Amino acid sequence: MPAPPRNVPASTDLHHVRWLRSSHSTGANNCVETARPRSGPAAGLLAVRDSKRPAGPALLFSPESWTGFLTAL
């Protein structure tokens, strides 16, 4: 079984996702956005992108890795 992808070169490659921003965001586009792809090679992973570059790359995390990251913060 191949390893899941770790990123996508353009977040626009993730079709039919709903990008979410923290309710604590000031709207100044200086935060990250997350989405949960439901299909394709990124299905089941959490996508994270820079809100200043919405068409830029997105990092992909397993749910466990993302939870570990947030816990470490």
Steps between C-alpha positions, in 0.01 A plus 500: 500500500654836398556768762243782502613828342654763729406804295335625186673762284184710468215497750266560206576137402284398797157518342174535695660581834378761744789701641452610861671778690518542875230714657789680673636619165496875457419482130841647411591182307784414736390155607462146374191332362410132528287265294410130499518353150235228457626351173817443303844412638462750788170351626502458876788741551494858627617767255660821629578808291616859548205739474723755324555252214169319446618350171838404646609164638324314778655268757319175574485344848347183636238572768735354762793717390287815504367420847856442621608833352217689668564325831867601483407864447 
